[in-house]
């Protein structure tokens, strides 16, 4: 029972303490005239070490999954920010287009040269807004094309050598 308790309390950070407890239990048994062979003691320690390695492996996988999830959240945040910027730029472009149309109508009605400078200024601002929109779209597309691969399943869910992968902006697929 003590051995089961020791192995149940084993985690990635306390192997030495648990091994020492196991050795003390074995010594206690020998002291009270229970026979525990050296081979059995080494087997118990080996089993404890195997359980420790499994606990370390599981902790590493949990930490790796948490890191991957955080990276996915960060990239989703960046993508949302790009989309917000695109909407803002599009809104500005539409406002400039509307102002340009009004200025053109006003200029046609008055047929004077004083509004031609205003029209040119609005055309220039419209061109700049479209350029900014194109640059932002280009940056957003480059980020998607970079395509990090994320492992979305536990190891072994699809067999020992297979796992599910997803590329940002791409379809899910199963890979090796």
C-alpha positions as CSV (number, residue, x, y, z in Angstrom):
1,X,0.0,0.0,0.0
2,X,2.8,2.4,0.8
3,X,4.4,1.7,-2.6
4,X,1.1,2.5,-4.4
5,X,0.8,5.7,-2.3
6,X,4.3,6.7,-3.3
7,X,3.7,6.1,-7.0
8,X,0.4,8.0,-6.9
9,X,2.0,11.1,-5.4
10,X,4.8,11.0,-8.0
11,X,5.0,14.0,-10.4
12,X,7.6,15.6,-12.6
13,X,9.2,17.4,-9.7
14,X,9.5,15.0,-6.9
15,X,11.2,11.8,-8.1
16,X,14.1,12.0,-5.6
17,X,11.8,12.5,-2.6
18,X,9.6,9.7,-3.7
19,X,12.5,7.3,-4.4
20,X,13.9,8.1,-0.9
21,X,10.5,7.3,0.6
22,X,10.5,4.0,-1.3
23,X,13.9,3.1,0.0
24,X,12.8,4.0,3.5
25,X,9.8,1.7,3.2
26,X,12.0,-1.1,2.0
27,X,14.4,-0.5,4.9
28,X,11.5,-0.5,7.3
29,X,10.3,-3.8,5.9
30,X,13.7,-5.3,6.3
31,X,14.1,-3.9,9.8
32,X,10.9,-5.6,10.8
33,X,12.0,-8.9,9.3
34,X,10.0,-8.8,6.0
35,X,12.1,-10.2,3.3
36,X,12.7,-7.7,0.4
37,X,15.3,-8.9,-2.1
38,X,17.7,-6.5,-3.8
39,X,16.3,-7.4,-7.1
40,X,12.8,-6.6,-6.0
41,X,14.0,-3.3,-4.6
42,X,15.7,-2.4,-7.9
43,X,12.6,-3.4,-9.8
44,X,10.4,-1.1,-7.6
45,X,12.9,1.8,-8.2
46,X,12.9,1.1,-11.9
47,X,9.1,1.1,-12.0
48,X,9.1,4.3,-10.1
49,X,11.6,5.8,-12.6
50,X,9.4,4.7,-15.5
51,X,6.4,6.3,-13.9
52,X,8.5,9.5,-13.3
53,X,9.5,9.6,-17.0
54,X,5.9,9.2,-18.0
55,X,4.9,12.0,-15.7
56,X,7.6,14.3,-17.1
57,X,6.5,13.4,-20.6
58,X,2.9,14.2,-19.8
59,X,3.8,17.5,-18.2
60,X,5.9,18.5,-21.2
61,X,3.0,17.7,-23.6
62,X,0.6,19.8,-21.4
63,X,3.1,22.7,-21.5
64,X,3.6,22.3,-25.2
65,X,-0.2,22.3,-25.9
66,X,-0.6,25.4,-23.7
67,X,2.1,27.2,-25.6
68,X,0.6,26.2,-28.9
69,X,-2.9,27.4,-27.8
70,X,-1.4,30.7,-26.7
71,X,0.3,31.1,-30.0
72,X,-3.0,30.4,-31.8
73,X,-4.7,33.0,-29.7
74,X,-2.0,35.5,-30.4
75,X,-2.3,34.9,-34.2
76,X,-6.1,35.1,-34.0
77,X,-5.7,38.5,-32.2
78,X,-3.3,39.7,-34.9
79,X,-5.7,38.6,-37.6
80,X,-8.6,40.3,-35.9
81,X,-6.5,43.5,-35.6
82,X,-5.7,43.3,-39.4
83,X,-9.4,42.9,-40.2
84,X,-10.3,45.9,-37.9
85,X,-7.6,48.0,-39.7
86,X,-9.0,46.9,-43.1
87,X,-12.5,47.9,-42.1
88,X,-11.3,51.3,-40.8
89,X,-9.3,51.9,-44.0
90,X,-12.4,50.9,-46.1
91,X,-14.6,53.3,-44.1
92,X,-12.1,56.1,-44.6
93,X,-11.9,55.4,-48.4
94,X,-15.7,55.4,-48.7
95,X,-15.9,58.7,-46.8
96,X,-13.3,60.2,-49.1
97,X,-15.1,59.0,-52.1
98,X,-18.3,60.5,-50.9
99,X,-16.6,63.8,-50.2
100,X,-15.0,63.7,-53.7
101,X,-18.4,63.1,-55.3
102,X,-19.9,66.0,-53.4
103,X,-17.0,68.3,-54.3
104,X,-17.3,67.2,-58.0
105,X,-21.0,68.0,-58.0
106,X,-20.4,71.4,-56.4
107,X,-17.6,72.2,-58.8
108,X,-19.7,71.3,-61.8
109,X,-22.5,73.5,-60.5
110,X,-20.2,76.5,-59.9
111,X,-17.7,75.7,-62.6
112,X,-14.9,77.6,-60.9
113,X,-11.2,76.9,-60.5
114,X,-11.2,77.3,-56.7
115,X,-12.7,73.8,-56.2
116,X,-10.2,72.1,-58.5
117,X,-7.6,72.2,-55.8
118,X,-10.0,70.7,-53.3
119,X,-10.9,68.0,-55.8
120,X,-7.2,67.2,-56.4
121,X,-6.6,67.0,-52.7
122,X,-9.5,64.6,-52.2
123,X,-8.3,62.4,-55.1
124,X,-4.9,62.3,-53.6
125,X,-6.3,61.3,-50.2
126,X,-8.4,58.6,-51.9
127,X,-5.4,57.3,-53.7
128,X,-3.4,57.2,-50.4
129,X,-6.3,55.4,-48.6
130,X,-6.4,52.8,-51.4
131,X,-2.7,52.3,-51.2
132,X,-2.9,51.8,-47.4
133,X,-5.7,49.3,-47.9
134,X,-3.6,47.4,-50.4
135,X,-0.5,47.3,-48.2
136,X,-2.6,46.1,-45.2
137,X,-4.2,43.4,-47.3
138,X,-0.8,42.3,-48.5
139,X,0.6,42.1,-45.0
140,X,-2.5,40.1,-43.8
141,X,-2.1,37.7,-46.7
142,X,1.6,37.2,-46.0
143,X,0.8,36.4,-42.4
144,X,-1.7,33.7,-43.5
145,X,0.7,32.3,-46.1
146,X,3.4,31.8,-43.5
147,X,1.1,29.1,-42.1
148,X,2.3,27.7,-38.8
149,X,1.3,24.1,-38.2
150,X,-0.4,23.3,-34.9
151,X,-0.9,19.9,-33.4
152,X,-4.5,19.8,-32.2
153,X,-4.8,16.3,-30.8
154,X,-3.0,14.2,-28.2
155,X,-0.2,12.1,-29.4
156,X,-1.5,8.6,-30.2
157,X,-5.1,9.7,-30.9
158,X,-4.7,8.7,-34.6
159,X,-2.2,5.9,-33.9
160,X,1.4,6.1,-32.7
161,X,2.8,8.0,-35.6
162,X,-0.2,10.2,-36.7
163,X,-1.6,13.4,-35.4
164,X,-4.1,16.0,-36.6
165,X,-2.6,19.3,-37.9
166,X,-4.1,22.6,-38.9
167,X,-2.6,25.4,-40.9
168,X,-3.9,28.9,-40.2
169,X,-6.4,29.8,-42.9
170,X,-6.2,26.3,-44.4
171,X,-8.4,23.2,-44.1
172,X,-7.8,20.6,-41.4
173,X,-5.8,17.6,-42.5
174,X,-4.3,14.5,-41.0
175,X,-0.5,14.2,-41.3
176,X,2.3,12.1,-40.2
